[in-house]
Amino acid sequence: MPEFCTCGAQLPPDALFCHKCGKPQRPLEVPDVHTPEHAELVLPPPPVTPQPLPLNFHNPVAVRIAFMVAVAATLLSWLPWVNLLACLMAGFFSVYFYSRRTGYSLNVKSGALMGWITGVLMFALSTVVLTATIVPVAASGGLGALFRSQLKNTSDPNVQEALRMLESGPGLAVLMVVTLIMLFALITFLSMAGGMLGAKLVRHGN
C-alpha cells in the first residue's frame, strides 16, 4: 500500500481513502450475500378474535346477569296483573344486559337460551317462595278452608272428595307437583319469548 496519495498527501497506515482528495487507495471487498431464489415470505399469524362463551350454566357472566334479573322479576311477579309481564320482561332484560356487558349481539336462538336460563332461575326462586307460603298453611289445615271459601258449590260429592285429598298428605303432594310443572312451563316459555324479542330489538338497535 502506498504511503503517499497521487495528490501528494501522506496517508496513514491501512487508509481506504485519501483524507485530502478522497481518492480510494485500495479496492473495497464487498461480501457476497447469497439470496435464495425462492425465499418464503413468512407472514405474522392473524390476530385471534376472542369467541364468546356458550350460553349455558357454565357461563359465569350469563348466570350472574340472569340471577339478578330473576330476583327482580320474582319480586314483581307477586304483584297483581304483573306476574305474566314480569316473566316476559325477565327474558328481555337478561338479553339486553348481557349484550351491554359483553358487547356481543345475540341472535334469536341465543336470546331464547338466555331467556331460558333466566326462566329456570326465576322458577327456582318462585318455588322457594311458593313452598314457604303453602306448606305452613297446609300443615295447619287451612288449605282446604281456603279452597272452600273460593268454591261456590261445596256440597258436590266430587268437590268434597277433592277437598279431602287436598287435606291429606298424598293429595297435597300431587297438587304441589302439578303446580310446579305448570309453573315451570309458564315461566320458562314466557322468559324464552322475552329473550327472543330482546335479541331481535337489540340487534335491530345496533
C-alpha positions in Angstrom: 0.0 0.0 0.0 1.5 3.4 -1.0 2.4 5.9 1.8 1.5 8.9 -0.3 -1.5 9.6 -2.5 -1.2 10.9 -6.0 -2.2 14.3 -4.7 0.9 14.3 -2.6 -0.8 13.8 0.8 0.8 11.4 3.3 -1.5 8.5 4.1 -2.0 6.9 7.5 -1.5 3.1 7.7 -4.2 1.0 6.1 -6.1 4.0 4.8 -9.0 3.3 2.5 -9.4 6.8 1.2 -7.2 9.9 0.9 -8.1 12.3 3.7 -7.2 15.2 1.4 -8.7 14.4 -2.1 -10.9 11.4 -1.2 -9.3 9.1 -3.8 -9.7 5.3 -2.9 -6.4 3.7 -2.1 -7.3 0.1 -2.4 -10.3 -1.9 -3.8 -13.1 -2.5 -1.5 -14.1 -6.1 -0.8 -17.9 -6.5 -0.8 -19.1 -9.6 0.9 -21.1 -12.0 -1.2 -24.6 -12.2 0.2 -26.4 -15.2 -1.2 -30.2 -14.6 -1.7 -32.2 -17.8 -2.3 -34.2 -17.8 -5.5 -37.4 -18.9 -3.8 -37.4 -17.2 -0.4 -40.5 -17.9 1.6 -42.3 -14.9 2.9 -43.3 -15.6 6.5 -46.4 -13.6 7.5 -47.3 -13.0 11.1 -50.3 -15.0 12.3 -53.6 -13.3 12.1 -55.0 -11.8 15.3 -57.1 -14.1 17.3 -60.6 -12.8 17.9 -61.9 -14.0 21.2 -65.1 -16.1 20.9 -68.0 -15.6 23.3 -68.7 -18.4 25.8 -71.6 -20.6 25.0 -74.9 -19.6 26.7 -75.3 -22.2 29.5 -75.0 -22.5 33.2 -71.2 -22.7 32.8 -71.1 -19.1 31.6 -70.5 -17.0 34.7 -71.5 -13.7 33.1 -74.8 -15.1 31.8 -75.7 -16.8 35.1 -74.9 -13.7 37.1 -77.0 -11.4 34.9 -79.8 -14.0 34.7 -79.8 -14.3 38.5 -80.1 -10.6 39.2 -82.9 -10.2 36.6 -84.7 -13.3 38.0 -84.6 -11.9 41.6 -86.2 -8.6 40.4 -88.7 -10.4 38.2 -89.7 -12.8 41.0 -90.4 -9.9 43.4 -92.5 -8.2 40.7 -94.4 -11.4 39.8 -96.2 -11.4 43.1 -97.9 -8.1 42.3 -101.4 -8.4 40.7 -101.5 -8.1 36.9 -97.8 -8.1 36.7 -96.8 -11.7 37.1 -97.0 -12.7 33.4 -95.5 -9.5 32.2 -92.6 -9.9 34.7 -91.7 -13.3 33.2 -91.7 -11.9 29.7 -89.6 -8.8 30.7 -87.2 -11.0 32.6 -86.1 -12.7 29.4 -86.0 -9.4 27.5 -83.8 -7.6 30.1 -81.4 -10.5 30.6 -80.6 -10.4 26.8 -80.3 -6.6 26.9 -77.9 -6.5 29.9 -75.9 -9.5 28.6 -75.3 -7.7 25.3 -74.4 -4.5 27.0 -72.0 -6.3 29.4 -70.2 -8.4 26.8 -70.6 -6.4 23.6 -72.0 -9.4 21.7 -75.3 -9.2 19.9 -77.3 -12.3 20.4 -79.4 -13.9 17.7 -82.9 -15.2 18.2 -81.7 -18.7 19.3 -79.1 -17.3 21.7 -81.8 -14.9 23.1 -84.1 -17.9 23.7 -81.3 -19.7 25.6 -80.6 -16.6 27.7 -84.3 -16.3 28.4 -84.4 -20.0 29.4 -81.6 -19.6 31.9 -83.3 -16.7 33.4 -86.6 -18.6 33.5 -85.1 -21.6 35.2 -83.6 -19.3 37.9 -86.8 -17.5 38.3 -88.7 -20.8 38.7 -86.3 -21.9 41.4 -86.8 -18.7 43.3 -90.6 -18.8 42.8 -90.6 -22.4 44.1 -88.9 -21.4 47.3 -91.3 -18.6 47.9 -94.4 -20.8 46.9 -93.2 -23.6 49.2 -92.6 -21.3 52.1 -96.1 -19.9 51.6 -98.2 -23.0 51.1 -96.6 -25.6 53.4 -97.4 -23.7 56.6 -100.9 -23.2 55.5 -101.3 -26.8 54.5 -99.8 -28.0 57.8 -102.3 -26.1 59.8 -105.2 -27.4 57.7 -106.0 -24.1 56.2 -105.6 -25.1 52.6 -108.9 -26.9 52.4 -110.7 -23.9 54.1 -109.1 -21.6 51.5 -110.4 -23.7 48.7 -113.9 -23.9 50.3 -114.0 -20.2 50.5 -113.3 -19.9 46.8 -115.8 -22.6 45.7 -119.5 -21.8 45.3 -120.9 -25.4 45.4 -119.0 -27.3 48.2 -121.9 -29.8 48.6 -121.0 -31.6 45.4 -119.6 -35.1 46.3 -116.7 -34.7 43.8 -115.8 -31.3 45.3 -115.9 -32.8 48.8 -113.6 -35.7 47.6 -111.1 -33.2 46.1 -111.1 -31.2 49.3 -110.4 -34.3 51.4 -107.5 -35.1 49.1 -106.1 -31.6 49.5 -106.2 -32.0 53.2 -104.2 -35.3 53.0 -100.5 -35.7 52.5 -100.6 -37.5 49.1 -103.2 -35.1 47.7 -101.1 -32.1 48.8 -98.0 -33.7 47.2 -99.8 -34.2 43.9 -101.1 -30.7 43.9 -97.6 -29.3 44.5 -96.1 -31.4 41.7 -98.8 -30.4 39.2 -98.5 -26.7 40.3 -94.7 -26.7 39.9 -94.8 -28.4 36.5 -97.3 -25.8 35.2 -95.3 -23.0 36.8 -92.1 -24.2 35.2 -93.6 -24.4 31.8 -95.2 -21.0 32.1 -92.2 -19.1 33.4 -89.6 -20.6 31.1 -91.9 -20.2 28.0 -92.5 -16.5 28.7 -88.9 -15.9 29.5 -87.7 -17.5 26.3 -90.3 -15.5 24.4 -88.9 -12.3 26.1 -85.4 -13.3 25.3 -86.2 -13.8 21.6 -87.9 -10.4 21.5 -84.9 -8.8 23.2 -82.5 -10.4 20.8 -84.4 -9.0 17.8 -84.7 -5.5 19.2 -81.1 -5.2 20.4 -79.7 -6.4 17.1 -82.0 -4.0 15.3 -80.9 -1.2 17.5 -77.3 -1.8 16.8 
